[in-house]
Amino acid sequence: MKKIIATGLTLMLLTACNDEPATVTKEAGTVDHPKENTDSKESSGKKEMENHEDKSEPEKTEDVVQEPEYKINENNWSIEPIAGQNAKVVLLTIDDAPDKHALNMAEDLKAVNAPAIFFVNGHFLDTPEEKEVLKKIYDMGFMIGNHTYSHSSLPDLSPEEQKEEIVSVNELVESITGERPKFFRAPFGQNTDYSRQVAAEEKMALMNWTFGYDWNKEYQTKEAITDIMVNSPYLNNGANLLMHDRTWTSEALTDIVKGLREKGYETLDPTKIKTP
């Protein structure tokens, strides 16, 4: 009988040795059999998913290009609609900036939501303070145009000097604002064949003006410049209005915008004008 019992015990022990090892838990009398490591598989799966996502190319977003709505008529420098847009518009432009009043002028225009182009001279951008003024004007949403470095008469300069007058301002403005000018206005409206070529190479549209008066002594008061800018015989659809960074023009600017709007004119956003 003892032999039979002993033989049975031996067989049980041999059978247990062939099974997977068991783990005893802290709770007495319970036995946990080894489980498949699902955490490891899940982690591996997540890594595979992440690797797959990392390898996939990011979605490309295309910049929305605004189609131009207006163009410059180089026969009279007026602004014309391209395809049925409002024709009763005027373009505000400020030359010789930023001298003494450009920032105040920009703030006044911003207050009445009137867009404009500020045509700058490089010799007004020599100091950090002047550069900061230009940056503020640009950050308010105004376009910056090129009016040459020293406001010299281009026909009196050599081709090399003309190029330096124009390109140096583009580089200077870009270093301040991050954007090169899209419009070029020659001093005194005097372009040359070569300045036209340089402007085209720099992808700038040429721009002169329809009328302006603030350099004439008879219009150098707030009242006089307001009256002539609003009631000029040359005021018509698409008129390109020339003004300067001057005391009397700065004082009159809000009234000029108000008077033009009372006549039904929209102050045109220059970003809507076609450029090269």
PEDA-V59991 format. One record per pair of residues at least 4 apart in sequence whose C-alpha atoms are under 7 Angstrom apart, sorted by the first residue. I is the first residue (numbers start at 1). GAP is how many residues later the second one is. If there is no record, write none. Layout:
i=I gap=GAP
i=I gap=GAP
This chain:
i=1 gap=4
i=2 gap=4
i=3 gap=4
i=4 gap=4
i=5 gap=4
i=6 gap=4
i=7 gap=4
i=8 gap=4
i=9 gap=4
i=10 gap=4
i=11 gap=4
i=12 gap=4
i=13 gap=4
i=14 gap=4
i=15 gap=4
i=22 gap=9
i=22 gap=10
i=22 gap=11
i=22 gap=12
i=23 gap=8
i=23 gap=9
i=23 gap=10
i=24 gap=6
i=24 gap=7
i=24 gap=8
i=25 gap=5
i=25 gap=6
i=25 gap=7
i=37 gap=4
i=38 gap=4
i=39 gap=4
i=40 gap=4
i=41 gap=4
i=42 gap=4
i=43 gap=4
i=44 gap=4
i=45 gap=4
i=46 gap=4
i=47 gap=4
i=48 gap=4
i=49 gap=4
i=50 gap=4
i=51 gap=4
i=52 gap=4
i=68 gap=204
i=68 gap=205
i=68 gap=206
i=69 gap=12
i=69 gap=13
i=69 gap=14
i=69 gap=16
i=69 gap=203
i=69 gap=204
i=70 gap=9
i=70 gap=10
i=70 gap=11
i=70 gap=12
i=70 gap=202
i=70 gap=203
i=70 gap=204
i=71 gap=8
i=71 gap=9
i=71 gap=10
i=71 gap=11
i=71 gap=202
i=71 gap=203
i=72 gap=5
i=72 gap=6
i=72 gap=7
i=72 gap=8
i=73 gap=4
i=73 gap=5
i=73 gap=6
i=73 gap=7
i=76 gap=134
i=77 gap=130
i=77 gap=131
i=77 gap=132
i=77 gap=133
i=77 gap=163
i=78 gap=132
i=78 gap=160
i=78 gap=161
i=78 gap=162
i=79 gap=159
i=79 gap=160
i=79 gap=161
i=80 gap=7
i=80 gap=158
i=81 gap=4
i=81 gap=5
i=81 gap=6
i=87 gap=150
i=87 gap=151
i=88 gap=149
i=88 gap=150
i=88 gap=177
i=88 gap=178
i=89 gap=148
i=89 gap=149
i=89 gap=176
i=89 gap=177
i=89 gap=178
i=89 gap=179
i=90 gap=147
i=90 gap=148
i=90 gap=149
i=90 gap=150
i=90 gap=175
i=90 gap=176
i=90 gap=177
i=90 gap=178
i=91 gap=25
i=91 gap=148
i=91 gap=149
i=91 gap=150
i=91 gap=176
i=91 gap=177
i=92 gap=24
i=92 gap=25
i=92 gap=148
i=92 gap=149
i=92 gap=150
i=92 gap=175
i=93 gap=23
i=93 gap=24
i=93 gap=25
i=93 gap=148
i=93 gap=149
i=93 gap=150
i=94 gap=23
i=94 gap=24
i=94 gap=25
i=94 gap=148
i=94 gap=149
i=94 gap=150
i=94 gap=151
i=95 gap=23
i=95 gap=24
i=95 gap=25
i=95 gap=148
i=95 gap=149
i=95 gap=150
i=96 gap=23
i=96 gap=24
i=96 gap=25
i=96 gap=148
i=96 gap=149
i=97 gap=5
i=97 gap=21
i=97 gap=22
i=97 gap=23
i=97 gap=24
i=97 gap=27
i=97 gap=148
i=98 gap=4
i=98 gap=22
i=98 gap=26
i=98 gap=36
i=99 gap=25
i=99 gap=146
i=100 gap=145
i=101 gap=4
i=101 gap=144
i=101 gap=145
i=101 gap=146
i=101 gap=149
i=102 gap=4
i=102 gap=143
i=103 gap=4
i=103 gap=30
i=103 gap=34
i=104 gap=4
i=105 gap=4
i=105 gap=145
i=106 gap=4
i=106 gap=31
i=107 gap=4
i=108 gap=4
i=108 gap=146
i=109 gap=4
i=109 gap=5
i=109 gap=6
i=109 gap=145
i=110 gap=4
i=114 gap=153
i=115 gap=27
i=115 gap=152
i=115 gap=153
i=115 gap=154
i=116 gap=26
i=116 gap=27
i=116 gap=153
i=116 gap=154
i=117 gap=25
i=117 gap=26
i=117 gap=27
i=117 gap=28
i=117 gap=153
i=118 gap=25
i=118 gap=26
i=118 gap=27
i=119 gap=25
i=119 gap=26
i=119 gap=27
i=119 gap=28
i=120 gap=24
i=120 gap=25
i=120 gap=26
i=120 gap=27
i=121 gap=25
i=121 gap=26
i=121 gap=27
i=121 gap=28
i=121 gap=29
i=121 gap=30
i=122 gap=26
i=122 gap=27
i=122 gap=28
i=122 gap=47
i=123 gap=26
i=123 gap=27
i=124 gap=6
i=125 gap=5
i=125 gap=6
i=126 gap=4
i=127 gap=4
i=128 gap=4
i=129 gap=4
i=130 gap=4
i=131 gap=4
i=131 gap=45
i=132 gap=4
i=133 gap=4
i=134 gap=4
i=135 gap=4
i=135 gap=41
i=135 gap=42
i=136 gap=4
i=137 gap=5
i=138 gap=4
i=138 gap=5
i=138 gap=6
i=138 gap=39
i=144 gap=37
i=145 gap=36
i=145 gap=37
i=145 gap=38
i=145 gap=39
i=146 gap=23
i=146 gap=24
i=146 gap=35
i=146 gap=37
i=146 gap=38
i=146 gap=39
i=147 gap=4
i=147 gap=37
i=147 gap=38
i=147 gap=39
i=147 gap=40
i=148 gap=17
i=148 gap=18
i=148 gap=21
i=148 gap=38
i=149 gap=16
i=149 gap=17
i=149 gap=20
i=150 gap=15
i=151 gap=36
i=152 gap=35
i=153 gap=34
i=153 gap=37
i=154 gap=8
i=154 gap=36
i=154 gap=37
i=154 gap=38
i=155 gap=37
i=157 gap=4
i=157 gap=5
i=158 gap=4
i=159 gap=4
i=159 gap=35
i=160 gap=4
i=161 gap=4
i=162 gap=4
i=162 gap=33
i=163 gap=4
i=163 gap=35
i=164 gap=4
i=165 gap=4
i=166 gap=4
i=167 gap=4
i=168 gap=4
i=169 gap=4
i=170 gap=4
i=170 gap=10
i=170 gap=11
i=171 gap=4
i=171 gap=9
i=172 gap=4
i=173 gap=4
i=173 gap=6
i=173 gap=7
i=174 gap=4
i=174 gap=5
i=174 gap=6
i=181 gap=23
i=182 gap=21
i=182 gap=22
i=182 gap=23
i=182 gap=93
i=183 gap=21
i=183 gap=22
i=183 gap=23
i=183 gap=24
i=184 gap=15
i=184 gap=20
i=184 gap=21
i=184 gap=22
i=184 gap=23
i=185 gap=4
i=185 gap=21
i=185 gap=22
i=185 gap=23
i=186 gap=4
i=186 gap=5
i=189 gap=19
i=191 gap=4
i=191 gap=5
i=192 gap=4
i=193 gap=4
i=194 gap=4
i=195 gap=4
i=196 gap=4
i=197 gap=4
i=198 gap=4
i=199 gap=4
i=199 gap=5
i=200 gap=4
i=203 gap=73
i=204 gap=71
i=204 gap=72
i=205 gap=70
i=205 gap=71
i=209 gap=31
i=209 gap=32
i=209 gap=33
i=210 gap=29
i=210 gap=30
i=210 gap=31
i=211 gap=23
i=211 gap=29
i=211 gap=30
i=211 gap=31
i=212 gap=29
i=212 gap=30
i=212 gap=31
i=213 gap=6
i=214 gap=5
i=214 gap=6
i=214 gap=11
i=214 gap=29
i=214 gap=30
i=214 gap=35
i=216 gap=4
i=219 gap=5
i=219 gap=6
i=220 gap=4
i=220 gap=5
i=220 gap=28
i=221 gap=4
i=221 gap=27
i=222 gap=4
i=222 gap=26
i=222 gap=27
i=222 gap=29
i=222 gap=30
i=223 gap=4
i=224 gap=4
i=225 gap=4
i=225 gap=24
i=225 gap=27
i=226 gap=4
i=226 gap=26
i=226 gap=29
i=226 gap=30
i=227 gap=4
i=228 gap=4
i=229 gap=27
i=230 gap=26
i=230 gap=29
i=230 gap=30
i=235 gap=4
i=244 gap=5
i=245 gap=5
i=246 gap=4
i=247 gap=4
i=248 gap=4
i=249 gap=4
i=252 gap=4
i=253 gap=4
i=254 gap=4
i=255 gap=4
i=256 gap=4
i=257 gap=4
i=258 gap=4
i=259 gap=4
i=260 gap=4
i=260 gap=5
i=261 gap=4
i=261 gap=5
